[in-house]
Amino acid sequence: MLSPKSLYGEILDNDESFRLFCSIAAAGEAQGGWENARIAALVPDSYRELAPKVARHGADEDKHGRIFTALLKKRGLEPVTVPKETDYTMILEGIGIGLPHTRLRGSDRLTERDVIVYLAHSRVTEQRASEQMGMLLKHFGDHPEVGRAVRMISADEDNHLAYCNEELLRLARAGHGRTIQRVLREAALAEIAVYRDVSHAVTARMGRLLGWPRQKAAVLAAGVNGVYAYERSLGWRRMVTLRMPERLDALGGAVPPAAHAA
């Protein structure tokens, strides 16, 4: 029977698939860390109170990247180059979702709309990250090798999602509601298509590494398409709905000390 637990169990048990999985995750988290650090440095003066939270977000992403790299090192493995078709973060940037890297590499302050675009993009992608880590937490939270890392990253992703919701609601109350909803919808519809394509690419790579039979690969591909069909018709709405989180100021306070997976 195919299930998330059995599929991810296969990936974790095989060195080559584990190597690819951790390499993709580490690269994406490191990229997110850089993006948030640049945004924190460039927020406009009218949003300076947001800068420490954005910096905290970036520090968390950097930490996650180090955690995935540490998991590889613990098993005696080196990272692999991330295939372009599996690079979720860069594909989104390439189609214009979020703030362009050419802008982030510059020195000009961001605009108010840039801040909205950043938070809306993060709201959508953190929904995905929170759900994925929640699934891993359910099945592998007590895993002897990756359990501690999963618990730590899952908690952080939940905090990131809470922070995005709270800040966007604050901006909506300030009169930006229509812009926020428009940007959220655009980002969500683009993200679910990219997630489908990246899922197909990752599944195909994992299938080759693990020797999955054609029938199994076909079932998984159909599952990816089924998820996309649901998200395209109804599921995207969960990514654009804003709710005040139970935990407020989730990214307030000082950046915690660096953590390790082991």
C-alpha positions as protocol buffer text, in pm:
chain_id: "A"
residue {
  index: 1
  type: MET
  ca { x: 0 y: 0 z: 0 }
}
residue {
  index: 2
  type: LEU
  ca { x: 134 y: 342 z: -96 }
}
residue {
  index: 3
  type: SER
  ca { x: 131 y: 595 z: 185 }
}
residue {
  index: 4
  type: PRO
  ca { x: 337 y: 901 z: 279 }
}
residue {
  index: 5
  type: LYS
  ca { x: 498 y: 703 z: 559 }
}
residue {
  index: 6
  type: SER
  ca { x: 604 y: 415 z: 334 }
}
residue {
  index: 7
  type: LEU
  ca { x: 725 y: 643 z: 54 }
}
residue {
  index: 8
  type: TYR
  ca { x: 928 y: 872 z: 275 }
}
residue {
  index: 9
  type: GLY
  ca { x: 1050 y: 568 z: 465 }
}
residue {
  index: 10
  type: GLU
  ca { x: 1199 y: 436 z: 142 }
}
residue {
  index: 11
  type: ILE
  ca { x: 1364 y: 770 z: 73 }
}
residue {
  index: 12
  type: LEU
  ca { x: 1513 y: 794 z: 421 }
}
residue {
  index: 13
  type: ASP
  ca { x: 1644 y: 438 z: 418 }
}
residue {
  index: 14
  type: ASN
  ca { x: 1838 y: 471 z: 91 }
}
residue {
  index: 15
  type: ASP
  ca { x: 2157 y: 679 z: 94 }
}
residue {
  index: 16
  type: GLU
  ca { x: 2122 y: 817 z: -259 }
}
residue {
  index: 17
  type: SER
  ca { x: 1757 y: 918 z: -228 }
}
residue {
  index: 18
  type: PHE
  ca { x: 1823 y: 1061 z: 121 }
}
residue {
  index: 19
  type: ARG
  ca { x: 2115 y: 1255 z: -26 }
}
residue {
  index: 20
  type: LEU
  ca { x: 1894 y: 1407 z: -296 }
}
residue {
  index: 21
  type: PHE
  ca { x: 1611 y: 1483 z: -54 }
}
residue {
  index: 22
  type: CYS
  ca { x: 1836 y: 1663 z: 195 }
}
residue {
  index: 23
  type: SER
  ca { x: 2028 y: 1845 z: -80 }
}
residue {
  index: 24
  type: ILE
  ca { x: 1707 y: 1985 z: -231 }
}
residue {
  index: 25
  type: ALA
  ca { x: 1578 y: 2088 z: 111 }
}
residue {
  index: 26
  type: ALA
  ca { x: 1907 y: 2246 z: 221 }
}
residue {
  index: 27
  type: ALA
  ca { x: 1940 y: 2448 z: -99 }
}
residue {
  index: 28
  type: GLY
  ca { x: 1584 y: 2578 z: -78 }
}
residue {
  index: 29
  type: GLU
  ca { x: 1619 y: 2679 z: 285 }
}
residue {
  index: 30
  type: ALA
  ca { x: 1952 y: 2852 z: 225 }
}
residue {
  index: 31
  type: GLN
  ca { x: 1799 y: 3047 z: -64 }
}
residue {
  index: 32
  type: GLY
  ca { x: 1510 y: 3150 z: 157 }
}
residue {
  index: 33
  type: GLY
  ca { x: 1756 y: 3262 z: 423 }
}
residue {
  index: 34
  type: TRP
  ca { x: 1937 y: 3487 z: 177 }
}
residue {
  index: 35
  type: GLU
  ca { x: 1615 y: 3636 z: 44 }
}
residue {
  index: 36
  type: ASN
  ca { x: 1482 y: 3722 z: 389 }
}
residue {
  index: 37
  type: ALA
  ca { x: 1815 y: 3869 z: 498 }
}
residue {
  index: 38
  type: ARG
  ca { x: 1816 y: 4101 z: 197 }
}
residue {
  index: 39
  type: ILE
  ca { x: 1452 y: 4199 z: 250 }
}
residue {
  index: 40
  type: ALA
  ca { x: 1526 y: 4279 z: 616 }
}
residue {
  index: 41
  type: ALA
  ca { x: 1807 y: 4509 z: 503 }
}
residue {
  index: 42
  type: LEU
  ca { x: 1590 y: 4687 z: 245 }
}
residue {
  index: 43
  type: VAL
  ca { x: 1251 y: 4735 z: 414 }
}
residue {
  index: 44
  type: PRO
  ca { x: 1135 y: 5099 z: 391 }
}
residue {
  index: 45
  type: ASP
  ca { x: 1169 y: 5324 z: 692 }
}
residue {
  index: 46
  type: SER
  ca { x: 792 y: 5316 z: 747 }
}
residue {
  index: 47
  type: TYR
  ca { x: 818 y: 4939 z: 805 }
}
residue {
  index: 48
  type: ARG
  ca { x: 1138 y: 4926 z: 1009 }
}
residue {
  index: 49
  type: GLU
  ca { x: 957 y: 4747 z: 1294 }
}
residue {
  index: 50
  type: LEU
  ca { x: 915 y: 4455 z: 1053 }
}
residue {
  index: 51
  type: ALA
  ca { x: 1288 y: 4420 z: 985 }
}
residue {
  index: 52
  type: PRO
  ca { x: 1378 y: 4214 z: 1297 }
}
residue {
  index: 53
  type: LYS
  ca { x: 1099 y: 3968 z: 1221 }
}
residue {
  index: 54
  type: VAL
  ca { x: 1208 y: 3930 z: 859 }
}
residue {
  index: 55
  type: ALA
  ca { x: 1566 y: 3880 z: 979 }
}
residue {
  index: 56
  type: ARG
  ca { x: 1445 y: 3616 z: 1226 }
}
residue {
  index: 57
  type: HIS
  ca { x: 1261 y: 3442 z: 942 }
}
residue {
  index: 58
  type: GLY
  ca { x: 1581 y: 3439 z: 739 }
}
residue {
  index: 59
  type: ALA
  ca { x: 1787 y: 3312 z: 1031 }
}
residue {
  index: 60
  type: ASP
  ca { x: 1542 y: 3024 z: 1077 }
}
residue {
  index: 61
  type: GLU
  ca { x: 1570 y: 2932 z: 709 }
}
residue {
  index: 62
  type: ASP
  ca { x: 1950 y: 2938 z: 731 }
}
residue {
  index: 63
  type: LYS
  ca { x: 1929 y: 2715 z: 1036 }
}
residue {
  index: 64
  type: HIS
  ca { x: 1712 y: 2467 z: 849 }
}
residue {
  index: 65
  type: GLY
  ca { x: 1962 y: 2455 z: 566 }
}
residue {
  index: 66
  type: ARG
  ca { x: 2240 y: 2375 z: 815 }
}
residue {
  index: 67
  type: ILE
  ca { x: 2024 y: 2108 z: 974 }
}
residue {
  index: 68
  type: PHE
  ca { x: 1970 y: 1925 z: 646 }
}
residue {
  index: 69
  type: THR
  ca { x: 2342 y: 1952 z: 568 }
}
residue {
  index: 70
  type: ALA
  ca { x: 2421 y: 1815 z: 913 }
}
residue {
  index: 71
  type: LEU
  ca { x: 2193 y: 1517 z: 852 }
}
residue {
  index: 72
  type: LEU
  ca { x: 2392 y: 1438 z: 539 }
}
residue {
  index: 73
  type: LYS
  ca { x: 2724 y: 1475 z: 720 }
}
residue {
  index: 74
  type: LYS
  ca { x: 2604 y: 1250 z: 1001 }
}
residue {
  index: 75
  type: ARG
  ca { x: 2549 y: 973 z: 747 }
}
residue {
  index: 76
  type: GLY
  ca { x: 2881 y: 1043 z: 576 }
}
residue {
  index: 77
  type: LEU
  ca { x: 2722 y: 1189 z: 263 }
}
residue {
  index: 78
  type: GLU
  ca { x: 2802 y: 1498 z: 56 }
}
residue {
  index: 79
  type: PRO
  ca { x: 2532 y: 1724 z: -94 }
}
residue {
  index: 80
  type: VAL
  ca { x: 2453 y: 1685 z: -462 }
}
residue {
  index: 81
  type: THR
  ca { x: 2382 y: 1958 z: -714 }
}
residue {
  index: 82
  type: VAL
  ca { x: 2010 y: 2030 z: -710 }
}
residue {
  index: 83
  type: PRO
  ca { x: 1851 y: 1953 z: -1051 }
}
residue {
  index: 84
  type: LYS
  ca { x: 1697 y: 2270 z: -1195 }
}
residue {
  index: 85
  type: GLU
  ca { x: 1358 y: 2109 z: -1244 }
}
residue {
  index: 86
  type: THR
  ca { x: 1339 y: 2032 z: -870 }
}
residue {
  index: 87
  type: ASP
  ca { x: 1440 y: 2379 z: -748 }
}
residue {
  index: 88
  type: TYR
  ca { x: 1103 y: 2501 z: -617 }
}
residue {
  index: 89
  type: THR
  ca { x: 1236 y: 2832 z: -481 }
}
residue {
  index: 90
  type: MET
  ca { x: 1419 y: 2937 z: -795 }
}
residue {
  index: 91
  type: ILE
  ca { x: 1138 y: 2829 z: -1027 }
}
residue {
  index: 92
  type: LEU
  ca { x: 895 y: 3051 z: -837 }
}
residue {
  index: 93
  type: GLU
  ca { x: 1138 y: 3341 z: -858 }
}
residue {
  index: 94
  type: GLY
  ca { x: 1187 y: 3275 z: -1228 }
}
residue {
  index: 95
  type: ILE
  ca { x: 816 y: 3315 z: -1306 }
}
residue {
  index: 96
  type: GLY
  ca { x: 787 y: 3637 z: -1111 }
}
residue {
  index: 97
  type: ILE
  ca { x: 643 y: 3517 z: -780 }
}
residue {
  index: 98
  type: GLY
  ca { x: 791 y: 3709 z: -490 }
}
residue {
  index: 99
  type: LEU
  ca { x: 1052 y: 3980 z: -520 }
}
residue {
  index: 100
  type: PRO
  ca { x: 1305 y: 3946 z: -804 }
}
residue {
  index: 101
  type: HIS
  ca { x: 1662 y: 3871 z: -702 }
}
residue {
  index: 102
  type: THR
  ca { x: 1788 y: 4159 z: -917 }
}
residue {
  index: 103
  type: ARG
  ca { x: 1595 y: 4387 z: -684 }
}
residue {
  index: 104
  type: LEU
  ca { x: 1720 y: 4218 z: -370 }
}
residue {
  index: 105
  type: ARG
  ca { x: 2082 y: 4244 z: -482 }
}
residue {
  index: 106
  type: GLY
  ca { x: 2048 y: 4621 z: -513 }
}
residue {
  index: 107
  type: SER
  ca { x: 2058 y: 4891 z: -248 }
}
residue {
  index: 108
  type: ASP
  ca { x: 1728 y: 5072 z: -311 }
}
residue {
  index: 109
  type: ARG
  ca { x: 1470 y: 5056 z: -36 }
}
residue {
  index: 110
  type: LEU
  ca { x: 1165 y: 4842 z: -100 }
}
residue {
  index: 111
  type: THR
  ca { x: 824 y: 4998 z: -150 }
}
residue {
  index: 112
  type: GLU
  ca { x: 508 y: 4939 z: 48 }
}
residue {
  index: 113
  type: ARG
  ca { x: 379 y: 4716 z: -232 }
}
residue {
  index: 114
  type: ASP
  ca { x: 705 y: 4518 z: -224 }
}
residue {
  index: 115
  type: VAL
  ca { x: 642 y: 4444 z: 144 }
}
residue {
  index: 116
  type: ILE
  ca { x: 293 y: 4319 z: 59 }
}
residue {
  index: 117
  type: VAL
  ca { x: 431 y: 4101 z: -224 }
}
residue {
  index: 118
  type: TYR
  ca { x: 694 y: 3955 z: 10 }
}
residue {
  index: 119
  type: LEU
  ca { x: 444 y: 3873 z: 285 }
}
residue {
  index: 120
  type: ALA
  ca { x: 185 y: 3732 z: 42 }
}
residue {
  index: 121
  type: HIS
  ca { x: 445 y: 3512 z: -130 }
}
residue {
  index: 122
  type: SER
  ca { x: 564 y: 3393 z: 211 }
}
residue {
  index: 123
  type: ARG
  ca { x: 206 y: 3330 z: 327 }
}
residue {
  index: 124
  type: VAL
  ca { x: 153 y: 3092 z: 34 }
}
residue {
  index: 125
  type: THR
  ca { x: 486 y: 2908 z: 49 }
}
residue {
  index: 126
  type: GLU
  ca { x: 481 y: 2881 z: 428 }
}
residue {
  index: 127
  type: GLN
  ca { x: 138 y: 2717 z: 406 }
}
residue {
  index: 128
  type: ARG
  ca { x: 298 y: 2449 z: 191 }
}
residue {
  index: 129
  type: ALA
  ca { x: 601 y: 2418 z: 419 }
}
residue {
  index: 130
  type: SER
  ca { x: 389 y: 2395 z: 733 }
}
residue {
  index: 131
  type: GLU
  ca { x: 170 y: 2123 z: 582 }
}
residue {
  index: 132
  type: GLN
  ca { x: 464 y: 1921 z: 453 }
}
residue {
  index: 133
  type: MET
  ca { x: 650 y: 1938 z: 782 }
}
residue {
  index: 134
  type: GLY
  ca { x: 329 y: 1856 z: 968 }
}
residue {
  index: 135
  type: MET
  ca { x: 301 y: 1539 z: 761 }
}
residue {
  index: 136
  type: LEU
  ca { x: 663 y: 1446 z: 834 }
}
residue {
  index: 137
  type: LEU
  ca { x: 608 y: 1525 z: 1202 }
}
residue {
  index: 138
  type: LYS
  ca { x: 312 y: 1289 z: 1214 }
}
residue {
  index: 139
  type: HIS
  ca { x: 502 y: 997 z: 1064 }
}
residue {
  index: 140
  type: PHE
  ca { x: 866 y: 1065 z: 1158 }
}
residue {
  index: 141
  type: GLY
  ca { x: 859 y: 1290 z: 1464 }
}
residue {
  index: 142
  type: ASP
  ca { x: 1003 y: 1005 z: 1672 }
}
residue {
  index: 143
  type: HIS
  ca { x: 1242 y: 876 z: 1406 }
}
residue {
  index: 144
  type: PRO
  ca { x: 1584 y: 813 z: 1566 }
}
residue {
  index: 145
  type: GLU
  ca { x: 1777 y: 982 z: 1286 }
}
residue {
  index: 146
  type: VAL
  ca { x: 1560 y: 1270 z: 1165 }
}
residue {
  index: 147
  type: GLY
  ca { x: 1296 y: 1309 z: 1438 }
}
residue {
  index: 148
  type: ARG
  ca { x: 1457 y: 1597 z: 1626 }
}
residue {
  index: 149
  type: ALA
  ca { x: 1520 y: 1790 z: 1305 }
}
residue {
  index: 150
  type: VAL
  ca { x: 1162 y: 1735 z: 1190 }
}
residue {
  index: 151
  type: ARG
  ca { x: 1020 y: 1856 z: 1522 }
}
residue {
  index: 152
  type: MET
  ca { x: 1234 y: 2168 z: 1522 }
}
residue {
  index: 153
  type: ILE
  ca { x: 1171 y: 2266 z: 1161 }
}
residue {
  index: 154
  type: SER
  ca { x: 798 y: 2193 z: 1184 }
}
residue {
  index: 155
  type: ALA
  ca { x: 763 y: 2427 z: 1482 }
}
residue {
  index: 156
  type: ASP
  ca { x: 951 y: 2700 z: 1296 }
}
residue {
  index: 157
  type: GLU
  ca { x: 737 y: 2666 z: 983 }
}
residue {
  index: 158
  type: ASP
  ca { x: 422 y: 2697 z: 1192 }
}
residue {
  index: 159
  type: ASN
  ca { x: 564 y: 3016 z: 1343 }
}
residue {
  index: 160
  type: HIS
  ca { x: 645 y: 3154 z: 998 }
}
residue {
  index: 161
  type: LEU
  ca { x: 291 y: 3090 z: 880 }
}
residue {
  index: 162
  type: ALA
  ca { x: 148 y: 3257 z: 1191 }
}
residue {
  index: 163
  type: TYR
  ca { x: 372 y: 3561 z: 1139 }
}
residue {
  index: 164
  type: CYS
  ca { x: 265 y: 3602 z: 776 }
}
residue {
  index: 165
  type: ASN
  ca { x: -103 y: 3583 z: 866 }
}
residue {
  index: 166
  type: GLU
  ca { x: -69 y: 3837 z: 1147 }
}
residue {
  index: 167
  type: GLU
  ca { x: 129 y: 4088 z: 942 }
}
residue {
  index: 168
  type: LEU
  ca { x: -99 y: 4063 z: 638 }
}
residue {
  index: 169
  type: LEU
  ca { x: -407 y: 4113 z: 854 }
}
residue {
  index: 170
  type: ARG
  ca { x: -244 y: 4421 z: 1004 }
}
residue {
  index: 171
  type: LEU
  ca { x: -182 y: 4558 z: 654 }
}
residue {
  index: 172
  type: ALA
  ca { x: -538 y: 4470 z: 549 }
}
residue {
  index: 173
  type: ARG
  ca { x: -671 y: 4675 z: 841 }
}
residue {
  index: 174
  type: ALA
  ca { x: -455 y: 4962 z: 717 }
}
residue {
  index: 175
  type: GLY
  ca { x: -645 y: 4963 z: 386 }
}
residue {
  index: 176
  type: HIS
  ca { x: -447 y: 4719 z: 169 }
}
residue {
  index: 177
  type: GLY
  ca { x: -700 y: 4435 z: 173 }
}
residue {
  index: 178
  type: ARG
  ca { x: -781 y: 4429 z: -199 }
}
residue {
  index: 179
  type: THR
  ca { x: -416 y: 4439 z: -303 }
}
residue {
  index: 180
  type: ILE
  ca { x: -332 y: 4163 z: -57 }
}
residue {
  index: 181
  type: GLN
  ca { x: -606 y: 3934 z: -185 }
}
residue {
  index: 182
  type: ARG
  ca { x: -510 y: 3995 z: -547 }
}
residue {
  index: 183
  type: VAL
  ca { x: -141 y: 3919 z: -483 }
}
residue {
  index: 184
  type: LEU
  ca { x: -225 y: 3618 z: -266 }
}
residue {
  index: 185
  type: ARG
  ca { x: -447 y: 3465 z: -536 }
}
residue {
  index: 186
  type: GLU
  ca { x: -184 y: 3517 z: -806 }
}
residue {
  index: 187
  type: ALA
  ca { x: 86 y: 3361 z: -587 }
}
residue {
  index: 188
  type: ALA
  ca { x: -130 y: 3066 z: -481 }
}
residue {
  index: 189
  type: LEU
  ca { x: -234 y: 2969 z: -833 }
}
residue {
  index: 190
  type: ALA
  ca { x: 126 y: 2993 z: -954 }
}
residue {
  index: 191
  type: GLU
  ca { x: 258 y: 2798 z: -655 }
}
residue {
  index: 192
  type: ILE
  ca { x: 27 y: 2500 z: -696 }
}
residue {
  index: 193
  type: ALA
  ca { x: 136 y: 2463 z: -1060 }
}
residue {
  index: 194
  type: VAL
  ca { x: 504 y: 2485 z: -966 }
}
residue {
  index: 195
  type: TYR
  ca { x: 450 y: 2241 z: -680 }
}
residue {
  index: 196
  type: ARG
  ca { x: 291 y: 1994 z: -923 }
}
residue {
  index: 197
  type: ASP
  ca { x: 580 y: 2022 z: -1169 }
}
residue {
  index: 198
  type: VAL
  ca { x: 846 y: 1995 z: -899 }
}
residue {
  index: 199
  type: SER
  ca { x: 664 y: 1700 z: -742 }
}
residue {
  index: 200
  type: HIS
  ca { x: 668 y: 1519 z: -1076 }
}
residue {
  index: 201
  type: ALA
  ca { x: 1039 y: 1593 z: -1118 }
}
residue {
  index: 202
  type: VAL
  ca { x: 1131 y: 1481 z: -767 }
}
residue {
  index: 203
  type: THR
  ca { x: 916 y: 1169 z: -791 }
}
residue {
  index: 204
  type: ALA
  ca { x: 1076 y: 1072 z: -1122 }
}
residue {
  index: 205
  type: ARG
  ca { x: 1426 y: 1117 z: -979 }
}
residue {
  index: 206
  type: MET
  ca { x: 1344 y: 923 z: -664 }
}
residue {
  index: 207
  type: GLY
  ca { x: 1185 y: 648 z: -872 }
}
residue {
  index: 208
  type: ARG
  ca { x: 1503 y: 603 z: -1073 }
}
residue {
  index: 209
  type: LEU
  ca { x: 1721 y: 600 z: -761 }
}
residue {
  index: 210
  type: LEU
  ca { x: 1496 y: 352 z: -581 }
}
residue {
  index: 211
  type: GLY
  ca { x: 1407 y: 137 z: -882 }
}
residue {
  index: 212
  type: TRP
  ca { x: 1033 y: 189 z: -856 }
}
residue {
  index: 213
  type: PRO
  ca { x: 839 y: -22 z: -1108 }
}
residue {
  index: 214
  type: ARG
  ca { x: 654 y: 159 z: -1385 }
}
residue {
  index: 215
  type: GLN
  ca { x: 314 y: 91 z: -1230 }
}
residue {
  index: 216
  type: LYS
  ca { x: 415 y: 245 z: -897 }
}
residue {
  index: 217
  type: ALA
  ca { x: 559 y: 550 z: -1071 }
}
residue {
  index: 218
  type: ALA
  ca { x: 237 y: 589 z: -1269 }
}
residue {
  index: 219
  type: VAL
  ca { x: 23 y: 572 z: -955 }
}
residue {
  index: 220
  type: LEU
  ca { x: 236 y: 837 z: -786 }
}
residue {
  index: 221
  type: ALA
  ca { x: 222 y: 1061 z: -1093 }
}
residue {
  index: 222
  type: ALA
  ca { x: -155 y: 1027 z: -1098 }
}
residue {
  index: 223
  type: GLY
  ca { x: -161 y: 1119 z: -730 }
}
residue {
  index: 224
  type: VAL
  ca { x: 36 y: 1437 z: -799 }
}
residue {
  index: 225
  type: ASN
  ca { x: -208 y: 1530 z: -1075 }
}
residue {
  index: 226
  type: GLY
  ca { x: -501 y: 1456 z: -847 }
}
residue {
  index: 227
  type: VAL
  ca { x: -365 y: 1690 z: -579 }
}
residue {
  index: 228
  type: TYR
  ca { x: -317 y: 1961 z: -841 }
}
residue {
  index: 229
  type: ALA
  ca { x: -672 y: 1918 z: -973 }
}
residue {
  index: 230
  type: TYR
  ca { x: -811 y: 1960 z: -622 }
}
residue {
  index: 231
  type: GLU
  ca { x: -590 y: 2257 z: -543 }
}
residue {
  index: 232
  type: ARG
  ca { x: -667 y: 2427 z: -875 }
}
residue {
  index: 233
  type: SER
  ca { x: -1043 y: 2402 z: -817 }
}
residue {
  index: 234
  type: LEU
  ca { x: -1079 y: 2449 z: -440 }
}
residue {
  index: 235
  type: GLY
  ca { x: -765 y: 2384 z: -238 }
}
residue {
  index: 236
  type: TRP
  ca { x: -589 y: 2708 z: -330 }
}
residue {
  index: 237
  type: ARG
  ca { x: -834 y: 2898 z: -113 }
}
residue {
  index: 238
  type: ARG
  ca { x: -666 y: 2775 z: 206 }
}
residue {
  index: 239
  type: MET
  ca { x: -354 y: 2960 z: 92 }
}
residue {
  index: 240
  type: VAL
  ca { x: -527 y: 3297 z: 60 }
}
residue {
  index: 241
  type: THR
  ca { x: -752 y: 3289 z: 366 }
}
residue {
  index: 242
  type: LEU
  ca { x: -617 y: 3507 z: 646 }
}
residue {
  index: 243
  type: ARG
  ca { x: -685 y: 3414 z: 1007 }
}
residue {
  index: 244
  type: MET
  ca { x: -543 y: 3566 z: 1320 }
}
residue {
  index: 245
  type: PRO
  ca { x: -311 y: 3298 z: 1462 }
}
residue {
  index: 246
  type: GLU
  ca { x: -335 y: 3166 z: 1815 }
}
residue {
  index: 247
  type: ARG
  ca { x: 28 y: 3260 z: 1873 }
}
residue {
  index: 248
  type: LEU
  ca { x: 87 y: 3630 z: 1817 }
}
residue {
  index: 249
  type: ASP
  ca { x: 426 y: 3788 z: 1752 }
}
residue {
  index: 250
  type: ALA
  ca { x: 558 y: 3441 z: 1659 }
}
residue {
  index: 251
  type: LEU
  ca { x: 884 y: 3585 z: 1527 }
}
residue {
  index: 252
  type: GLY
  ca { x: 931 y: 3849 z: 1794 }
}
residue {
  index: 253
  type: GLY
  ca { x: 1229 y: 3856 z: 2023 }
}
residue {
  index: 254
  type: ALA
  ca { x: 1591 y: 3774 z: 1965 }
}
residue {
  index: 255
  type: VAL
  ca { x: 1714 y: 3521 z: 1712 }
}
residue {
  index: 256
  type: PRO
  ca { x: 1767 y: 3191 z: 1899 }
}
residue {
  index: 257
  type: PRO
  ca { x: 2114 y: 3032 z: 1904 }
}
residue {
  index: 258
  type: ALA
  ca { x: 2211 y: 2805 z: 1616 }
}
residue {
  index: 259
  type: ALA
  ca { x: 2072 y: 2455 z: 1647 }
}
residue {
  index: 260
  type: HIS
  ca { x: 2192 y: 2120 z: 1519 }
}
residue {
  index: 261
  type: ALA
  ca { x: 2001 y: 1815 z: 1406 }
}
residue {
  index: 262
  type: ALA
  ca { x: 2202 y: 1570 z: 1614 }
}
